[in-house]
């Protein structure tokens, strides 16, 4: 692949536009696509062509330490060649909201630019990207969180739950009757999911001047499913079942947030006798393909907030990537 030859000098405008008090758009290159579409490989190819590139993962599974095989993390050698961020940042027992990701990522992006390097965001978690670039409206409810909160209200009393909301979000608590279970749970769940107070959500932008410049990978659906199947096969051969067992042996609960990841949860079903071992390839492939379908739907519905370049199987990869890189190497004057 041949990108623009103005590597270091051409990228300078992106770093210069983020001065204190300066609200001009700062172009941030983003490689987005469904799982197994080749995002990481393409990011490494771009990084090999240009100088001072650092990669920020926008993947809600790669954030977990110890979950290596099943999350398809970049290899150790790739991470040694190019700095990677957003990987191995929390334990599998921890929850991590899109709001927390947005705050973490803005710090990382700022630090990368301050040291004269260029960040590229790489990943397929659309909710993370929305939080980073557009801010968050009230999220769709996570039924597991809602169930946990409802059970706590039954066990400990609604007053305790309301006092917790008052401590987290006084403005929301002031507007909600203390006997309204549904609204109290809604406000608490919003905070637990997004890291933002319910009273502060307005569905608007994040207040950030970061402008995503998207390179969207859109492989043919049948080809993508075959890539997914091959990836799952490689994971199983690499020891995904053994990795899952070792996590349990180390004391990790099967209910840990990290183990809700596709692949691990199907293997836990095998351990519990709910499915057969020889079904793993098919069931993990099917679950992953369903997730990829949701990612493709998000792509079509959400990528209106920045320049977008689409790379399909029929396109000339070098040409599309060169056009995309030119859009953030030499942004138009504000």
C-alpha positions as CSV (number, residue, x, y, z in Angstrom):
1,X,0.0,0.0,0.0
2,X,1.3,3.5,-0.8
3,X,0.2,6.4,1.3
4,X,1.0,10.1,1.0
5,X,4.7,10.6,1.3
6,X,4.3,13.7,3.5
7,X,4.3,11.6,6.6
8,X,5.6,13.7,9.5
9,X,5.2,17.2,8.1
10,X,1.8,16.5,6.6
11,X,0.4,15.4,10.0
12,X,1.5,18.5,11.8
13,X,-1.7,20.5,11.3
14,X,-3.6,18.0,13.4
15,X,-1.4,18.5,16.4
16,X,-1.4,22.3,16.1
17,X,-5.1,22.7,16.1
18,X,-5.7,21.5,19.7
19,X,-4.3,24.5,21.6
20,X,-5.9,25.7,24.8
21,X,-9.1,27.6,24.1
22,X,-9.0,26.6,20.4
23,X,-12.3,25.0,19.2
24,X,-11.3,24.4,15.6
25,X,-11.9,20.7,14.6
26,X,-9.0,18.3,15.3
27,X,-9.1,15.5,12.7
28,X,-8.8,12.1,14.3
29,X,-8.4,9.1,12.0
30,X,-10.6,6.2,12.8
31,X,-10.5,2.6,11.4
32,X,-13.9,1.0,12.1
33,X,-15.5,-2.2,10.9
34,X,-17.2,-5.4,12.0
35,X,-15.2,-8.0,13.8
36,X,-12.8,-10.0,11.7
37,X,-12.9,-7.4,8.9
38,X,-9.1,-6.7,9.2
39,X,-9.0,-3.5,11.2
40,X,-5.9,-4.3,13.2
41,X,-3.9,-5.6,10.2
42,X,-4.8,-2.5,8.2
43,X,-3.8,-0.2,11.1
44,X,-0.4,-1.9,11.4
45,X,0.1,-1.4,7.6
46,X,-0.7,2.3,7.9
47,X,1.6,2.6,10.9
48,X,4.4,1.0,9.0
49,X,4.1,3.6,6.2
50,X,3.9,6.7,8.3
51,X,6.0,8.1,11.1
52,X,5.1,8.4,14.8
53,X,1.8,6.6,14.7
54,X,0.2,5.4,17.9
55,X,-3.0,3.2,18.0
56,X,-5.9,3.6,20.4
57,X,-8.2,0.5,20.6
58,X,-11.9,1.1,20.7
59,X,-12.8,-2.4,21.6
60,X,-14.9,-3.2,24.7
61,X,-13.4,-6.6,25.1
62,X,-9.7,-5.9,24.6
63,X,-9.8,-3.6,27.7
64,X,-9.7,-6.8,29.9
65,X,-6.4,-8.1,31.2
66,X,-5.9,-11.9,30.9
67,X,-8.5,-12.4,28.2
68,X,-6.1,-12.6,25.3
69,X,-7.0,-15.3,22.8
70,X,-10.8,-14.8,22.8
71,X,-10.5,-11.0,22.3
72,X,-8.1,-11.2,19.4
73,X,-5.7,-8.6,20.9
74,X,-2.9,-7.4,18.7
75,X,0.2,-9.6,19.0
76,X,3.0,-8.9,21.4
77,X,5.3,-8.2,18.4
78,X,2.8,-5.7,16.9
79,X,2.5,-3.9,20.3
80,X,6.3,-3.7,20.5
81,X,6.5,-2.1,17.0
82,X,3.7,0.4,17.4
83,X,2.4,1.9,20.7
84,X,-1.1,0.6,21.5
85,X,-3.5,2.1,24.0
86,X,-6.9,1.0,25.4
87,X,-5.7,-2.6,25.8
88,X,-5.3,-4.5,29.2
89,X,-6.5,-1.6,31.3
90,X,-8.9,-3.3,33.7
91,X,-9.4,-6.7,35.3
92,X,-12.1,-9.1,34.1
93,X,-14.0,-8.5,37.3
94,X,-14.5,-4.8,36.6
95,X,-17.2,-3.0,34.7
96,X,-16.2,-0.3,32.3
97,X,-18.6,2.2,30.8
98,X,-18.6,4.1,27.5
99,X,-18.3,7.3,29.5
100,X,-15.1,6.0,31.2
101,X,-13.7,5.0,27.8
102,X,-14.4,8.5,26.4
103,X,-12.7,10.2,29.3
104,X,-9.7,7.8,29.1
105,X,-9.4,8.2,25.3
106,X,-9.5,12.0,25.4
107,X,-6.6,12.0,27.8
108,X,-4.7,9.5,25.6
109,X,-5.3,11.4,22.4
110,X,-4.2,14.6,24.0
111,X,-1.0,13.0,25.4
112,X,-0.2,11.4,22.0
113,X,-0.5,14.7,20.2
114,X,1.5,16.6,22.8
115,X,4.5,14.3,22.3
116,X,4.4,14.9,18.5
117,X,2.8,11.6,17.5
118,X,-0.4,10.9,15.6
119,X,-3.2,8.8,17.0
120,X,-5.4,6.4,15.0
121,X,-8.4,5.0,16.7
122,X,-9.1,1.4,15.8
123,X,-12.0,-0.7,16.8
124,X,-15.6,-2.0,16.3
125,X,-17.4,-0.9,19.5
126,X,-19.7,1.8,18.1
127,X,-21.0,2.9,21.5
128,X,-17.5,3.7,22.5
129,X,-17.0,5.9,19.4
130,X,-20.3,7.6,19.9
131,X,-19.3,8.5,23.5
132,X,-15.9,9.7,22.4
133,X,-17.0,11.9,19.5
134,X,-20.6,12.8,20.1
135,X,-21.3,12.4,23.8
136,X,-24.1,10.2,25.2
137,X,-27.8,10.5,25.5
138,X,-29.5,8.1,27.9
139,X,-28.4,4.6,26.9
140,X,-30.6,1.7,26.2
141,X,-31.1,-0.2,29.5
142,X,-28.8,-3.0,30.3
143,X,-31.2,-5.6,31.6
144,X,-28.6,-7.3,33.8
145,X,-28.0,-4.0,35.6
146,X,-31.7,-3.2,35.8
147,X,-32.3,-6.7,37.3
148,X,-29.5,-6.2,39.8
149,X,-30.8,-2.9,41.0
150,X,-34.4,-4.1,41.2
151,X,-33.2,-7.1,43.3
152,X,-31.3,-4.7,45.6
153,X,-34.4,-2.6,46.0
154,X,-36.4,-5.7,47.0
155,X,-33.6,-6.9,49.4
156,X,-32.4,-3.6,51.0
157,X,-35.3,-1.3,50.4
158,X,-36.0,1.4,47.9
159,X,-34.9,4.1,50.3
160,X,-31.3,2.8,50.3
161,X,-31.3,2.9,46.5
162,X,-32.7,6.4,46.4
163,X,-30.0,7.6,48.8
164,X,-27.4,6.1,46.5
165,X,-28.9,8.0,43.6
166,X,-28.9,11.2,45.7
167,X,-25.1,10.7,46.4
168,X,-24.3,10.1,42.8
169,X,-26.7,12.5,41.1
170,X,-28.4,15.0,43.4
171,X,-30.1,16.8,40.5
172,X,-31.7,13.6,39.3
173,X,-32.8,12.6,42.8
174,X,-34.4,16.0,43.3
175,X,-36.6,15.5,40.3
176,X,-37.6,11.9,41.0
177,X,-40.1,10.9,43.7
178,X,-38.4,8.7,46.3
179,X,-41.1,6.0,45.8
180,X,-40.7,5.7,42.0
181,X,-38.8,2.5,41.5
182,X,-38.7,2.6,37.8
183,X,-37.2,6.1,37.5
184,X,-34.7,5.5,40.3
185,X,-33.5,2.4,38.6
186,X,-33.4,4.1,35.3
187,X,-31.2,6.9,36.6
188,X,-28.8,4.6,38.5
189,X,-28.5,2.2,35.6
190,X,-27.7,5.1,33.3
191,X,-24.7,6.1,35.5
192,X,-23.5,2.5,35.9
193,X,-23.6,2.0,32.1
194,X,-22.3,5.3,30.8
195,X,-20.4,6.8,33.7
196,X,-22.4,10.0,33.2
197,X,-25.1,11.4,35.5
198,X,-28.7,11.0,34.2
199,X,-29.3,14.7,34.9
200,X,-26.4,15.7,32.6
201,X,-27.5,13.7,29.6
202,X,-29.0,15.8,26.8
203,X,-28.3,13.7,23.7
204,X,-26.1,16.4,22.4
205,X,-22.4,16.5,21.6
206,X,-19.5,15.8,23.9
207,X,-18.2,19.3,23.9
208,X,-15.1,18.0,22.2
209,X,-13.5,19.5,19.1
210,X,-12.3,16.0,17.9
211,X,-13.5,15.3,14.4
212,X,-13.5,11.6,13.4
213,X,-12.3,10.8,9.9
214,X,-13.6,7.3,9.3
215,X,-12.2,4.5,7.2
216,X,-15.0,1.9,7.3
217,X,-14.2,-1.7,6.4
218,X,-17.3,-3.3,4.8
219,X,-16.5,-6.8,3.6
220,X,-19.0,-9.0,1.8
221,X,-21.3,-10.6,4.4
222,X,-20.6,-14.2,3.2
223,X,-16.8,-13.6,3.1
224,X,-17.0,-12.0,6.5
225,X,-18.7,-15.0,8.0
226,X,-16.0,-17.2,6.6
227,X,-13.3,-15.0,8.1
228,X,-15.1,-15.2,11.4
229,X,-15.3,-19.0,11.2
230,X,-11.5,-19.1,10.4
231,X,-10.8,-16.8,13.3
232,X,-12.8,-18.9,15.7
233,X,-11.0,-22.0,14.5
234,X,-7.7,-20.4,15.1
235,X,-8.7,-19.3,18.6
236,X,-9.8,-22.7,19.5
237,X,-6.6,-24.2,18.2
238,X,-4.6,-21.6,20.1
239,X,-6.1,-22.7,23.4
240,X,-9.2,-20.6,24.0
241,X,-10.8,-23.5,26.0
242,X,-7.7,-23.8,28.1
243,X,-7.4,-20.1,28.6
244,X,-11.0,-20.0,29.9
245,X,-10.3,-22.9,32.3
246,X,-7.2,-21.2,33.6
247,X,-9.2,-18.1,34.4
248,X,-11.6,-20.2,36.4
249,X,-8.8,-22.0,38.1
250,X,-7.3,-18.7,39.2
251,X,-10.6,-17.9,41.0
252,X,-12.4,-15.8,38.4
253,X,-16.2,-16.1,38.7
254,X,-18.1,-17.3,35.7
255,X,-20.3,-14.3,36.2
256,X,-17.4,-11.8,35.9
257,X,-18.1,-9.1,33.3
258,X,-15.1,-10.1,31.2
259,X,-16.4,-13.6,30.8
260,X,-19.6,-12.3,29.2
261,X,-17.5,-12.0,26.0
262,X,-18.5,-14.1,23.0
263,X,-16.4,-17.3,22.9
264,X,-15.8,-17.4,26.7
265,X,-19.5,-17.6,27.5
266,X,-20.1,-20.5,25.0
267,X,-17.2,-22.4,26.5
268,X,-18.7,-21.9,30.0
269,X,-21.8,-23.5,28.7
270,X,-19.7,-26.5,27.7
271,X,-18.2,-26.7,31.2
272,X,-21.7,-26.5,32.7
273,X,-23.0,-29.3,30.4
274,X,-25.4,-27.0,28.5
275,X,-23.8,-27.7,25.2
276,X,-21.4,-30.2,23.6
277,X,-17.7,-29.4,22.9
278,X,-18.0,-30.2,19.2
279,X,-20.6,-27.4,18.9
280,X,-18.2,-24.7,19.8
281,X,-17.0,-23.8,16.4
282,X,-20.5,-23.3,15.1
283,X,-22.1,-21.6,18.0
284,X,-19.2,-19.1,18.5
285,X,-19.2,-18.4,14.8
286,X,-22.9,-17.8,14.8
287,X,-22.8,-15.5,17.8
288,X,-19.9,-13.5,16.4
289,X,-21.7,-13.2,13.0
290,X,-24.8,-11.8,14.8
291,X,-22.6,-9.3,16.6
292,X,-21.0,-8.3,13.3
293,X,-24.4,-7.7,11.8
294,X,-25.2,-5.3,14.7
295,X,-21.9,-3.5,14.0
296,X,-22.8,-3.1,10.3
297,X,-26.2,-1.7,11.3
298,X,-24.4,0.8,13.6
299,X,-22.2,1.9,10.8
300,X,-25.1,2.7,8.6
301,X,-26.9,4.6,11.3
302,X,-24.3,6.5,13.2
303,X,-21.4,7.6,11.0
304,X,-22.7,11.0,10.1
305,X,-20.4,13.1,12.3
306,X,-17.2,13.1,10.2
307,X,-15.8,12.4,6.7
308,X,-16.2,8.8,5.9
309,X,-14.4,6.5,3.4
310,X,-15.7,3.0,2.8
311,X,-13.5,0.1,1.8
312,X,-15.3,-2.9,0.4
313,X,-13.9,-6.1,-1.1
314,X,-14.2,-4.7,-4.6
315,X,-12.4,-1.4,-3.9
316,X,-8.8,-0.6,-4.5
317,X,-7.5,-0.7,-1.0
318,X,-4.4,1.5,-1.7
319,X,-6.6,4.2,-3.4
320,X,-9.2,4.3,-0.7
321,X,-6.7,4.4,2.2
322,X,-4.7,7.1,0.4
323,X,-7.8,9.3,0.1
324,X,-8.7,8.7,3.7
325,X,-5.2,9.5,4.9
326,X,-5.1,12.7,2.9
327,X,-8.3,13.9,4.7
328,X,-6.5,13.9,8.1
329,X,-3.0,14.6,7.0
330,X,-3.9,17.9,5.3
331,X,-7.2,19.0,6.8
332,X,-9.0,22.0,5.2
333,X,-8.5,25.3,7.1
334,X,-11.1,26.0,9.7
